[in-house]
């Protein structure tokens, strides 16, 4: 910066000196021209006065020698007279012919004409002065006013040498310019200490601002040779840096409080870090507002997956719900290949280290942090969040390289902030699901109730018609159930119903639906059963299991029961589920009426017998 300032000052001194030289040269040149014209006019007046004297004394022949003597004067290279065409040759003695265009212009215009001839060694002026002569009385004048017709135009032409005048002017110009140049340099030199202090201070401020832009708000040391004003400026700047530094540290700490402490130890720009945190908080706020409007937890998991993919560039992850009360693990969503531990913990979810310890479990060197992650070519990061009292959400991230894992560690605090924001909404959805589930579940057996059948059939039947699938409708009734209540009491009766519910649930597929229809009556919907024979086989299997099951009553006594089953097929028998249930009820009545403990397939001829009954 200092060198640039010195060079700039030097160039400005040269430009100023050249400007002064040029201006003085221009003014000197104009002055020389005016002086030369004045000299020429004086010489012309002298010549005219001498010619008039010679003419009056009748010795005009001496005028030639006079003019020649004038030509030898210093500064005059040549002098001659010219006349216009209106004069006779004898009117003026010693005249010469017109030599150049200047003579012609003077005689044609009656105005002074001149021309400068500049060269490196000298400067000359070619000038012609007009004058008027009266032939009758011999009078002459220069610059006459109101000239009468008796006066005729002539001219005196000269070549003047201006070299001495020019040399003197040039010396003055050069001396003056040199003096100005030296004066400017002297001023620059004398003020260099002050200038140096300013540009040193400027460099210090410049470097400090550069450091501040990277997050380093270090105070600056005072340069030497500063005046009081500069010292005050440095003190104010340091005070400002201190306030700014403390403000950003406080902002960073408070922002960290929103997202949790970062795990990275890398030194980064706190300004950029704060900017990143604010951006994430803004995105987090938008995310929170959106999940509050989602209908179910599946939509929340989908939205959270989009955040992981689009914002954090995470390619492989899965959401796992572990319900400790039900001893159940559910894979809610999986993106990419992640669950390398599934075969070990699916049946025993309590083995999951992350859910058990409620701490992050991360791949580390030299030994396995998780004994069930057996994939050697990939790396994992598992984190846990409590959704409710019994339900834990485990997010399992899988990275292909250690570099990818380290990047995930750096941004895991931001990732967890989204998970923590989603957790309350997921808990609400789980509670809503549980509430809805309780409304659709039988309190005694845990099976679906009649209300669920009414709601679910609105979707099931249109789907079955579109997919053209069969539904086997089994209507089951416990044989002589009233006698159990009368003899053993309602507690034993409840145990009998629970055992029946267990047997039915264990002997149907997950896609089938088991419903407590009322009292000791149950409905099983065999969704997508292939044939009527398959439905009958399922019914017989359930009847056999019930028949073989022994129920503890009291004091070592055992109780065995049987069931009667009626079967109707949809859509083979009817295209209405209500009608199919009624048909199964008719078949059930036939089974009870014909001896109980059997399976009866609905037939059309059974309708009349029921009606008669």
C-alpha positions in Angstrom: 0.0 0.0 0.0 2.9 2.4 0.9 4.7 1.9 -2.4 1.5 2.5 -4.3 1.0 5.7 -2.5 4.6 6.9 -3.2 4.3 6.1 -6.9 0.9 7.8 -7.1 2.4 10.9 -5.4 5.4 11.0 -7.8 3.2 10.6 -10.8 0.9 13.4 -9.6 4.0 15.7 -9.1 5.1 15.0 -12.7 1.6 15.6 -14.1 1.3 18.8 -12.2 4.7 20.0 -13.3 4.0 19.2 -16.9 0.6 21.0 -16.6 2.4 24.1 -15.3 5.0 23.9 -18.1 2.4 23.6 -20.7 0.4 26.5 -19.4 3.4 28.7 -19.0 4.6 27.8 -22.5 1.2 28.6 -23.9 1.1 32.0 -22.2 4.7 32.7 -23.1 4.1 31.9 -26.7 1.1 34.2 -26.8 3.1 36.9 -25.2 6.0 36.5 -27.7 3.6 36.8 -30.6 2.0 39.9 -29.2 5.4 41.4 -28.5 6.7 40.5 -31.9 3.7 42.1 -33.6 4.2 45.2 -31.5 7.9 45.3 -32.5 7.0 44.9 -36.2 4.5 47.7 -35.9 7.1 49.9 -34.3 9.6 49.2 -37.1 6.9 49.8 -39.7 6.1 53.2 -38.1 9.8 54.0 -38.2 10.1 53.0 -41.8 7.0 55.0 -42.8 8.3 58.1 -40.8 11.7 57.8 -42.5 10.3 57.4 -45.9 8.1 60.5 -45.4 11.1 62.4 -44.3 13.2 61.3 -47.3 10.3 62.1 -49.6 9.9 65.7 -48.2 13.7 66.4 -48.4 13.7 65.2 -52.0 16.4 62.6 -51.3 14.2 59.5 -51.6 17.1 57.7 -53.2 18.7 57.4 -49.7 15.8 55.4 -48.6 17.3 52.2 -50.1 20.3 52.5 -47.9 18.1 53.1 -44.9 16.1 50.0 -45.5 19.2 47.9 -46.0 20.6 49.2 -42.8 17.5 48.2 -40.9 17.8 44.7 -42.3 21.1 44.4 -40.6 19.7 45.1 -37.2 19.8 42.2 -34.7 16.6 40.3 -34.7 15.6 41.4 -38.3 16.5 38.9 -41.0 14.9 40.8 -43.9 12.7 43.8 -44.6 11.0 45.0 -47.8 8.1 47.0 -49.1 5.3 45.8 -51.3 2.5 47.7 -53.0 -0.9 47.0 -54.2 -1.9 47.2 -57.8 -3.5 50.7 -57.3 0.0 52.2 -56.9 2.4 52.9 -59.8 5.8 51.5 -59.8 7.3 55.0 -59.2 5.0 55.8 -56.3 7.2 53.9 -53.8 10.9 53.4 -54.2 12.8 50.4 -53.2 9.7 48.2 -53.2 9.9 44.5 -54.0 7.5 42.2 -55.7 5.0 40.2 -53.7 6.9 37.2 -52.3 4.3 35.0 -50.7 0.7 34.4 -49.7 1.1 36.6 -46.6 1.9 39.6 -48.8 -1.2 38.8 -50.9 -3.5 38.5 -47.9 -2.3 41.8 -46.4 -2.8 43.7 -49.7 -6.2 42.1 -50.2 -7.6 42.5 -46.7 -5.7 45.4 -45.2 -5.1 43.4 -42.0 -1.8 42.3 -40.2 -0.8 38.8 -41.3 1.9 36.7 -39.6 3.3 33.1 -39.5 5.5 31.4 -37.0 8.2 29.0 -38.0 9.3 26.9 -35.1 12.3 24.5 -35.1 14.4 22.9 -32.4 17.1 25.5 -32.7 15.2 28.8 -33.4 11.9 30.5 -34.0 11.2 33.1 -36.7 8.2 35.2 -37.5 7.1 36.2 -41.0 4.9 39.3 -40.6 3.5 41.9 -42.9 2.1 45.2 -41.6 -0.3 47.2 -43.9 -0.1 50.9 -44.2 -1.8 53.6 -46.3 0.0 56.2 -48.4 -1.3 59.5 -49.9 0.6 60.0 -53.2 -0.2 63.6 -53.5 1.2 64.8 -50.2 3.3 61.8 -49.3 1.6 61.2 -46.0 1.4 57.6 -44.6 -0.2 55.9 -41.7 -0.6 52.5 -39.9 -4.0 51.5 -38.5 -5.6 54.7 -39.9 -9.3 55.3 -39.3 -11.7 56.7 -41.9 -9.2 56.4 -44.8 -10.2 58.6 -47.8 -9.9 57.5 -51.4 -6.7 59.4 -51.9 -4.8 56.9 -49.7 -3.5 53.7 -51.4 -2.6 50.4 -49.6 1.0 49.2 -49.3 2.7 46.9 -46.8 6.0 46.5 -44.9 7.1 42.8 -44.7 9.7 41.5 -42.2 11.3 38.3 -41.1 12.0 38.5 -37.3 14.3 36.2 -35.3 12.7 35.4 -31.9 15.3 33.0 -30.6 16.5 35.2 -27.7 13.0 35.9 -26.5 12.1 32.2 -26.9 15.3 31.1 -25.0 14.6 33.5 -22.2 11.0 32.3 -21.9 12.0 28.7 -22.0 14.6 29.2 -19.3 12.0 30.8 -17.1 9.5 28.0 -17.8 12.0 25.2 -17.1 13.2 26.9 -13.9 9.7 27.5 -12.7 8.7 23.9 -13.5 11.7 22.5 -11.8 11.0 24.6 -8.8 7.4 23.4 -8.6 8.5 19.7 -9.0 11.1 20.0 -6.3 8.6 21.8 -4.0 6.0 19.0 -4.5 8.6 16.3 -3.8 9.7 18.2 -0.7 6.2 18.4 0.6 5.7 14.7 0.0 9.0 13.9 1.8 8.1 16.2 4.7 4.7 14.6 5.0 5.9 11.1 4.4 5.9 10.2 8.2 2.3 11.2 8.5 1.3 9.5 5.3 3.3 6.4 6.3 1.4 6.3 9.6 -1.9 6.5 7.8 -1.2 3.8 5.3 0.4 1.5 8.0 -2.9 2.0 10.0 -4.8 1.2 6.8 -2.9 -2.0 6.3 -3.5 -3.0 9.9 -7.3 -2.4 9.6 -7.3 -4.2 6.2 -5.7 -7.3 7.7 -7.9 -7.3 10.8 -11.1 -7.1 8.7 -9.8 -10.0 6.6 -9.3 -12.1 9.7 -12.7 -11.0 11.1 -14.4 -12.3 7.9 -13.0 -15.8 8.8 -14.3 -15.6 12.4 -11.1 -14.4 14.1 -12.0 -11.2 16.0 -8.5 -10.7 17.5 -7.7 -7.2 18.7 -5.1 -5.2 16.7 -1.9 -3.8 18.2 -1.2 -0.1 17.8 1.4 0.8 15.1 4.2 3.1 16.1 4.2 6.9 15.5 0.5 7.4 15.8 -1.0 10.7 16.7 -3.8 11.0 19.3 -6.5 10.9 16.7 -5.2 7.6 15.3 -4.8 6.1 18.8 -8.4 6.9 19.6 -9.5 5.3 16.3 -7.6 2.1 17.1 -9.1 2.0 20.6 -12.6 2.4 19.2 -12.0 -0.3 16.6 -10.8 -2.7 19.3 -13.8 -2.0 21.5 -16.0 -2.7 18.5 -14.2 -6.0 17.8 -14.6 -7.1 21.4 -18.3 -6.4 21.4 -18.7 -8.2 18.1 -16.7 -11.2 19.2 -18.7 -11.5 22.5 -22.0 -11.1 20.6 -21.2 -13.9 18.1 -20.0 -16.2 20.8 -23.2 -15.7 22.7 -25.3 -16.1 19.6 -23.4 -19.3 18.7 -23.9 -20.8 22.2 -27.6 -20.0 22.2 -28.1 -21.4 18.7 -26.2 -24.6 19.8 -28.8 -24.9 22.6 -31.5 -25.3 20.0 -29.8 -28.2 18.2 -27.5 -29.7 20.8 -23.7 -29.7 21.0 -21.8 -30.6 17.8 -19.6 -33.6 17.9 -17.0 -32.3 15.5 -13.7 -30.8 16.7 -12.9 -29.1 13.4 -12.1 -25.4 13.7 -14.5 -23.6 11.4 -15.7 -20.1 10.9 -18.2 -19.3 13.6 -19.9 -16.8 11.3 -20.5 -19.6 8.7 -21.5 -22.0 11.5 -24.0 -19.5 12.9 -25.4 -19.0 9.4 -25.7 -22.7 8.9 -27.5 -23.1 12.3 -29.9 -20.3 11.5 -30.7 -21.9 8.1 -31.3 -25.2 9.7 -33.5 -23.7 12.4 -35.5 -22.0 9.7 -35.9 -25.4 7.8 -36.6 -27.1 11.1 -39.4 -24.6 11.9 -41.0 -25.3 8.5 -40.6 -29.0 9.0 -42.3 -28.8 12.4 -45.2 -26.8 11.0 -45.7 -29.4 8.2 -45.6 -32.5 10.3 -48.3 -31.1 12.6 -50.7 -31.2 9.5 -49.8 -34.8 8.5 -52.6 -37.4 8.9 -50.5 -40.3 10.2 -47.1 -41.3 11.3 -46.3 -42.8 7.9 -46.5 -39.4 6.4 -44.1 -38.0 9.1 -41.6 -40.8 8.4 -41.8 -40.1 4.7 -41.2 -36.3 5.3 -38.3 -37.1 7.6 -36.8 -39.4 4.9 -37.0 -36.6 2.4 -35.0 -34.3 4.8 -32.3 -37.0 5.3 -32.0 -37.5 1.5 -32.4 -34.0 0.2 -30.9 -31.8 2.9 -28.2 -34.1 4.5 -27.4 -36.3 1.5 -27.8 -39.5 3.5 -28.4 -42.5 1.2 -29.1 -45.5 3.5 -31.2 -45.5 6.7 -34.2 -47.1 8.3 -36.8 -46.3 11.0 -37.4 -49.1 13.5 -40.1 -49.0 16.2 -39.5 -51.3 19.2 -42.4 -51.8 21.5 -41.1 -53.3 24.8 -44.5 -54.0 26.2 -45.5 -56.1 23.2 -42.0 -57.5 22.7 -42.3 -56.4 19.0 -40.0 -54.8 16.5 -41.5 -53.0 13.4 -39.5 -51.7 10.4 -41.5 -48.6 9.6 -39.4 -47.5 6.6 -36.1 -48.5 5.0 -34.1 -46.6 2.4 -31.3 -48.5 0.8 -29.7 -51.6 2.4 -29.4 -51.1 6.1 -30.7 -53.8 8.5 -27.7 -56.1 8.6 -28.7 -57.0 12.2 -32.3 -57.9 11.4 -31.9 -61.6 11.6 -30.5 -61.4 15.1 -32.9 -58.9 16.7 -36.2 -59.4 14.8 -37.5 -62.1 17.2 -35.6 -60.6 20.2 -35.8 -56.8 19.9 -34.5 -56.4 23.4 -31.1 -57.4 22.1 -30.8 -54.0 20.2 -27.9 -52.2 22.0 -29.1 -48.8 20.9 -32.6 -49.3 22.3 -31.4 -51.0 25.4 -28.7 -48.4 26.4 -30.6 -45.4 24.9 -27.3 -44.2 23.6 -25.8 -43.8 20.1 -24.0 -46.8 18.8 -21.4 -46.1 16.1 -18.9 -48.2 14.2 -15.4 -47.9 15.7 -12.0 -49.3 14.9 -10.5 -52.6 16.2 -13.7 -54.0 17.8 -17.4 -54.1 17.2 -19.5 -51.6 19.1 -22.6 -53.6 18.1 -22.2 -57.4 18.2 -25.0 -57.9 15.7 -23.7 -55.7 12.9 -21.7 -58.2 10.9 -21.2 -56.3 7.7 -17.4 -55.6 7.4 -17.6 -53.4 4.2 -20.0 -50.8 5.7 -20.3 -48.7 8.8 -23.2 -47.9 11.0 -24.6 -45.1 13.2 -27.6 -45.9 15.3 -29.4 -43.4 17.4 -32.4 -43.8 19.7 -35.3 -41.5 20.7 -38.1 -42.4 23.1 -41.5 -42.0 21.4 -43.6 -43.1 24.4 -43.2 -45.0 27.6 -43.0 -48.4 25.9 -42.0 -47.4 22.3 -38.5 -46.5 21.2 -37.6 -45.3 17.7 -34.2 -46.4 16.5 -32.8 -44.8 13.4 -30.1 -46.9 11.7 -27.8 -45.1 9.3 -25.4 -47.1 7.1 -22.3 -45.5 5.5 -20.2 -47.0 2.7 -16.9 -45.3 3.7 -15.3 -43.9 6.9 -15.3 -40.5 5.2 -19.1 -40.7 4.8 -19.4 -41.8 8.4 -17.3 -38.8 9.6 -19.5 -36.4 7.6 -22.5 -37.9 9.3 -21.0 -37.4 12.7 -20.4 -33.7 11.9 -24.0 -33.1 11.1 -25.7 -35.6 13.4 -26.7 -32.8 15.8 -28.7 -31.2 13.1 -30.1 -34.6 12.1 -31.2 -35.4 15.7 -32.9 -32.0 15.9 -35.3 -33.1 13.2 -35.8 -36.5 14.8 -36.5 -34.8 18.2 -39.0 -32.4 16.6 -40.7 -35.4 14.9 -40.9 -37.5 18.0 -43.8 -35.7 19.7 -45.9 -35.7 16.6 -45.1 -39.4 16.1 -46.2 -40.1 19.7 -49.4 -38.2 19.1 -50.1 -40.4 16.0 -49.3 -43.5 18.0 -51.7 -42.5 20.7 -54.4 -41.7 18.0 -53.7 -45.1 16.5 -53.9 -46.7 19.9 -57.2 -44.9 20.6 -58.6 -45.9 17.3 -57.3 -49.4 17.9 -59.0 -49.6 21.3 -62.3 -48.4 19.7 -62.0 -51.2 17.2 -60.8 -53.9 19.6 -62.7 -56.2 22.0 -61.6 -55.5 25.5 -61.7 -59.1 26.7 -60.1 -61.0 23.8 -58.1 -58.2 22.0 -59.7 -59.2 18.7 -61.4 -56.7 16.4 -65.0 -55.9 17.2 -68.1 -55.5 15.2 -67.5 -51.7 14.7 -64.2 -52.5 13.0 -66.0 -55.0 10.7 -68.5 -52.3 9.7 -65.7 -49.7 8.9 -63.2 -52.1 7.4 -65.7 -53.8 5.1 -66.2 -50.4 3.3 -62.7 -50.7 1.9 -62.3 -54.5 1.8 -65.3 -55.4 -0.4 -64.6 -52.9 -3.2 -61.0 -54.1 -3.1 -62.0 -57.7 -3.3 -64.3 -57.0 -6.3 -61.5 -55.1 -8.1 -58.9 -57.7 -7.4 -61.4 -60.6 -8.0 -60.4 -62.4 -4.9 -62.4 -64.8 -2.7 -63.3 -64.2 0.9 -64.2 -67.1 3.1 -66.7 -66.0 5.9 -66.5 -68.3 8.9 -69.1 -67.8 11.7 -68.0 -69.6 14.9 -70.0 -70.3 18.1 -68.9 -71.9 21.3 -71.0 -75.0 22.0 -72.9 -74.9 25.3 -71.1 -71.8 26.5 -73.9 -70.8 28.8 -73.4 -74.0 30.8 -69.7 -73.0 31.4 -70.9 -69.7 33.0 -73.6 -71.4 35.0 -71.3 -74.1 36.3 -67.9 -72.4 36.6 -68.7 -68.7 36.7 -68.0 -65.9 34.3 -64.2 -65.8 35.1 -63.8 -69.2 33.6 -66.1 -68.3 30.8 -63.9 -65.3 30.0 -60.8 -67.6 30.0 -62.5 -70.0 27.6 -63.2 -67.1 25.2 -59.6 -65.9 25.5 -58.3 -69.3 24.7 -60.6 -69.6 21.7 -59.3 -66.1 20.5 -55.7 -67.3 20.8 -56.3 -70.5 18.9 -58.1 -68.7 16.0 -55.3 -66.0 15.8 -52.5 -68.6 15.7 -54.1 -70.7 13.0 -54.9 -68.0 10.4 -52.7 -65.8 8.2 -51.8 -62.2 9.0 -53.9 -61.1 6.1 -57.0 -62.8 7.6 -59.2 -60.9 10.1 -60.6 -62.4 13.3 -63.6 -60.6 14.9 -65.6 -61.1 18.1 -69.1 -60.7 16.6 -71.0 -60.8 19.9 -71.1 -63.0 23.1 -69.5 -66.3 22.1 -69.9 -65.7 18.4 -66.8 -65.0 16.2 -66.3 -64.2 12.6 -63.1 -65.0 10.6 -62.7 -63.4 7.2 -60.3 -65.5 5.1 -59.2 -62.8 2.6 -57.9 -64.1 -0.6 -58.5 -67.8 0.1 -58.1 -69.8 -3.1 -60.9 -72.3 -3.0 -63.9 -73.4 -0.9 -62.0 -76.6 0.1 -59.1 -74.4 1.6 -61.6 -72.5 3.7 -63.2 -75.7 5.0 -59.7 -77.1 5.9 -58.9 -73.9 7.9 -62.3 -74.2 9.7 -61.7 -77.9 10.5 -58.1 -77.1 11.7 -59.5 -74.5 14.1 -62.2 -76.9 15.3 -59.6 -79.6 15.9 -57.3 -77.3 17.9 -60.2 -76.1 20.1 -61.3 -79.7 20.7 -57.8 -80.7 21.8 -57.1 -77.7 24.0 -57.4 -78.2 27.7 -58.3 -75.3 29.9 -57.4 -75.1 33.6 -60.5 -74.5 35.7 -59.5 -74.9 39.4 -57.9 -77.5 41.7 -56.2 -79.3 38.7 -59.5 -79.8 36.8 -59.4 -79.5 33.1 -62.1 -78.3 30.7 -62.5 -79.0 27.0 -64.9 -77.3 24.6 -66.0 -77.6 21.0 -67.2 -75.1 18.4 -69.7 -75.1 15.5 -68.8 -73.3 12.3 -70.8 -72.1 9.4 -69.1 -71.2 6.1 -70.2 -68.9 3.3 -68.1 -67.8 0.2 -67.9 -64.3 -1.2 -68.6 -63.7 -4.1 -69.7 -67.3 -5.0 -72.8 -67.2 -2.7 -73.4 -63.4 -2.7 -71.8 -60.1 -3.6 -72.7 -58.5 -0.3 -70.7 -59.1 2.9 -73.8 -58.7 5.1 -75.5 -61.4 3.0 -72.5 -63.6 3.3 -72.5 -63.3 7.1 -76.2 -64.1 7.2 -75.6 -67.1 5.0 -72.8 -68.2 7.3 -75.2 -67.7 10.2 -77.7 -70.0 8.5 -75.0 -72.7 8.0 -74.0 -72.3 11.7 -77.6 -72.9 12.7 -77.5 -76.0 10.6 -74.3 -77.2 12.3 -75.7 -76.7 15.8 -79.0 -78.3 14.8 -77.3 -81.3 13.3 -75.2 -82.2 16.4 -72.6 -79.4 16.9 -68.8 -79.6 16.8 -68.7 -79.5 13.0 -68.2 -77.3 9.9 -71.2 -76.8 7.6 -71.0 -75.1 4.2 -73.9 -72.8 3.3 -76.5 -74.1 0.8 -79.5 -72.5 -0.7 -81.9 -75.1 0.6 -80.9 -74.3 4.2 -82.7 -71.0 4.0 -86.3 -72.4 4.1 -85.6 -74.5 7.2 -84.3 -71.5 9.1 -87.3 -69.5 8.1 -89.6 -72.2 9.3 -87.8 -72.4 12.6 
